[in-house]
Amino acid sequence: MEKPQKKQVHLFYCVECEELARKVASLSDAIQLRSINWRNFADGFPHLYINDAQDIRGQHVAFLASFSSPGVIFEQLSVIYALPRLFVASFTLVLPFFPTGSFERMEEEGDVATAFTLARMLSVVPISRGGPTSLVIYDIHALQERFYFGDHVLPCFETGIPLLKQRLQQLPDADNITIAFPDDGAWKRFYKLFLHFPMVVCAKVREGDNRIVRIKEGNPEGRHVIIVDDLVQSGGTLIECQKVLAAHGAKKVSAYVTHAVFPKKSWERFTSKDTEGAETPFTYFWITDSCPHTVKAIENRAPFEVLSLAGSIAEALQI
């Protein structure tokens, strides 16, 4: 049988994602990069232009977005709302990191679930000739957030974990790996993807006014332990997990997160030496390129290593 012909996709991208977009296009001759003039008026509001807009009529179109701060969301939403209305055959929005995902519920009256707000904003993307927009997101913080989206958008949830598993196979101690989760939430999210690995589950417990990380189950002794989570902010929990794993005999400790947010350069605590000059206690710290600002900041800085989503995104655009 002949292989099904790949659909030709016209891929637009925000400024932050140019490097990732170029990687995606380099992996498939079915993906053609298209450009947008990202300009501003004197008052700071966007003055945008989709180059050669008439050429995408009847074509499959995608947009690679990065909502790294509230300030860039408006200009990208303006483009995202415009592209499906240019008489395109289908529209796919790739938003690798859904930034409000950890603010998905109200715990007391007055809390604002901003994940729901962003989902509503994306749910009113105009439909294209092919129907609802396909929305590709990696390792969203809570799977139930799929129910926040309206019928005009079809969320397609992907994961970066296969990239980690491929990398683990290349390690010299690949037969001595244990997967650790910093809390029950991470375990619930990812454990089914690691059924062939020994596992350790940690938990935060309260001792007086302090929150202490303890091992809830599993044994890290003598193992290369990989802490796995969906995202990192300050990194404090990962550091506490490393300490308790090492105290229980872990031979080496590494970490993986899909989304390395690291506000206020908090990644520096993983690259700097301690007061006695000892190196960082993490052997490896793997991240993906879902947060482009972080990728540029940690380039060539041990223990960080970037596992690119480019191949996975190229495949997702063919769905």
N, C-alpha and C positions, 0 to 999 in steps of 0.2 A: 504494500500500500504506500502511496505517496504521503510524505509528511504534510500535515496541514500547513498552509502558507501563513507565515507570521503577518499580523496586521501591522501596517506602518503607523507609527505614533509620532506626532509632533509634540515635542516636550519643551514647554516653557519653564522658567525657573526664576526664583527671587535672587537678588544679588548675593545673599549669604550662601546660597546653595550652588553657585556656579561650578565649583570644583567637583562636587558630588554629581551634578548633572552631566558634566563632561565625562566622568567615570562611567556613568550609566550608559551614555550614548556610545562610548568606546567599546562596550561589551556586546552591542547588537547593531547590525546594519539596518534593523527595522525601526530604529529610533533616530529621529532627526531633531537636532536642537533648533529652537526658535528663540527670538530675542524680544525684549521689551525695553523701551526707553524709560528708565526710572528717574524721572525728573521731579522737581518741586517748584511751585510758585514762590514768590518772594515771602509770602506769609507762612511758608513751611508746608502747606497742604500739597498733596500729590498732583503732579501734572504728567500723566502717564500716556504712553502710546504703544500699541501692539503693532509691531512691524509686520508688513505684508499680510495684514489680517484677511484680505480677500483670498489668500492662498490656502487657508485652512477650511474653507467651505467643504462640507462633505467628508472631512478627514477626522481620524481619531486623534483627540487632543488631550494632553495631560499637563498638569502644573505641579512643580515640586516646590513646596512651601516650607518656611521655617518661621514659626511664631515665637521667636526668641525673646521678644519683649512686647509690651502693649503698643509701643510706638510704631512697630512695623506691621501690625496686624491690619490696620485700616487700608493701607495702600495695596496689600496683597489681596484682601477681600474684594477690593474694587476690581482687580484683574480677574479674580476667581469668579465673580458674578458676571463679568463681561464675556469671558471666553465661550461659555455654552450658548450664548445668544448669537454667535457668529455663524450659525447654521452648521455646526459641526456634527459629525456622525455620532460621537460619544465623547464624554468628558470624564477624566479621572483626576482626582486631587490626591496627591501624595503628601501627607503631613507626617513625617516619620515620628516626631515627638508631639504628642497632644499635651500641651504645657500645663493645663489646668486639671489634669487627670487626678491629682491627689486631693483636689478640693471638690469631691463628688457628692458629699452628703452634709446634711444639717445635723449637728449634734445638740444644738440648743437653739431656741427661738432667737432669730436675728442673724444667724450664720447665713452666708450667701454661697450657694453651691455654684461657683463660677464655671465648673465643668459643664453644667447644664446650660449656662449662658452661652458658652462658646459652641456647644452642640446645636443650639437653636440658631445661632448665626450661620453655621455651616448647613443647616437644614433648609435654608431658603435659597441656596444656590439654584439658579434657574435650570430646569431640565433641558437636556439637549435633544436632538432628533432621536437619539438612541434610548432616551428615557432618563431615569434618575442618575445623578452623579455617583461614581464609585469613589469611595474615600478609603485610602490605604493608610493605616496607622500601625506602628510597631509597638508591641508590649505596652498597651494602654494600662494604666494603673489598676483599673477595676473593669472587668469584662461587662458588668451590668450597665456600664455607660452606653452600650449599644442601644439601650432603650431610650436614651435621651435624644436620639436623632429622629427626625421626621421621615416621612415616606419619600421625600425628594432626594434622599441620599442613602446609599447602601454602604455601610461600614464594612470594610474588609480588614480584619485584624491579623497582622502578621507578627512574627517573632524573630529576634536576632539570635536566639539560642543555637540554631544550627551552625552559625558562624563560630560560636564558642566551641561546640563539640568537635568541629573540624580542626580547630586550633589545638585542642587538647590531645587529639590523636597524633599530633606532630611533636609533642613533648617527649624528652628522653625518659621521663618517668610516667608515661601514659598509663601504665598498668598499676599505678599507685595513687590514683586520684580519688578524692572524696569530695562530694559537693556539700557545701554548707549554706544554710539560709539564715539570715539575720533575725527573722521573726516568722510567725505562723502565716502572715499574709504572703510573704515571698514563697514559703513552702507550698501553700495552696495554689499559687499562681504557676509555679514551675515544676513541681516534683514529678509530674507525669512525663516530662521531657527528659528525666534523668533516672528512669527506673532501673537501668543496668549499672548504676553507680551506688556505692555506699553513701549514706547521707547523714548529716548532722543538722539538727535544728536548734537554733539559739532563741532566746527570749529575753526581753527586758523585764526585770523585776524591781520592785520598789523596796529600797532599804532606807528607812527614814525619809529624808528629803531627796535622796539620790535615786537615779535609775541605773541599775547595774545589769550588764549583760551576763547571762548564764547559759550553759549548755543544757538544753531541755532533753534532748535524746541524741544518741549516736556517740561514736568514739573517734576522735581525730588522731590518736596516738600513732606516730610514725608515718603519717600520710601527708601527701601534698594536698592541702585543703583549698578548694576554690569557693569563695563566698560569692553567691549569685543573687542579684536583685535587679529590679527593673530600672531604678534611677538612683542617683546620688545627688545630694545637695551639699551640705557641709562636710559629709564624710565621717562625722563623729561616731556613728553606729558601726561603720566598717572597722574603724580603728579599735573600738572596744571589742568587737568580735575577734579581730586578729589577736588581741592580747589574751583573751580567754582561750582561744584555740591553741596558741603557743604554750600557755600555761598547762594545758592538758596534753602536751606532747606532740603537737603537729610538727612535722619535719619542716614543712614550708607552708606559707599561706599566700594565696593570690586572690584577686577579686575580678569579677565581671559585672558591669552594669550596661544595659542598653543605652540609657540616656545619662550622659555625664553633664549635668547642669552646672555644678560648681560655681554658684554666684560668688562675687567678691574674691575671685582667684583662690577659692578654698582648695583647689587642686594642689596648691603649693605645699600643703601639709603632707602630701604623699611623695614629694620630690626632695624636700629639704632634709638635711641630716639633723640628728638630735644634738643636744648640748655636749655630748661626748664624742660627736663626730661619726656615730654609727649610721650606716645606710638605712634607707627606708625598710621597714620590716616586711613589705610586700614584694614577693619575687616578681610577679607580673600584675599589672592592672589593665585589663582589657576593657575598652569602650567601643562603641560604634560611632559613626559620623552623623548621628541624628541631631547633634548640637554643634553646628559648624564653628561657632566661636571658640568652643572648648578645644576642638581638634587643632585649630591654628595655635592656640595658646600652649598646648602640651607637646607640640611637634618635637620629636627627637629627645624627649625628656623621659628618662627611666623613672619608674617602672612601667610607664604607659605604653600601650600598643593599640593601634586603631584597627578594628575589624570592619571593613567597609560594607555598608548595606547595598552598594551599587548593584551587585549581581541579583540580589533578592528583589530590588526595585524593578530592574529590567524584566525579570520574570513576572512580577505582579502586573506590569503594564500590558502583558499578553493575555491576562485573564479575561 
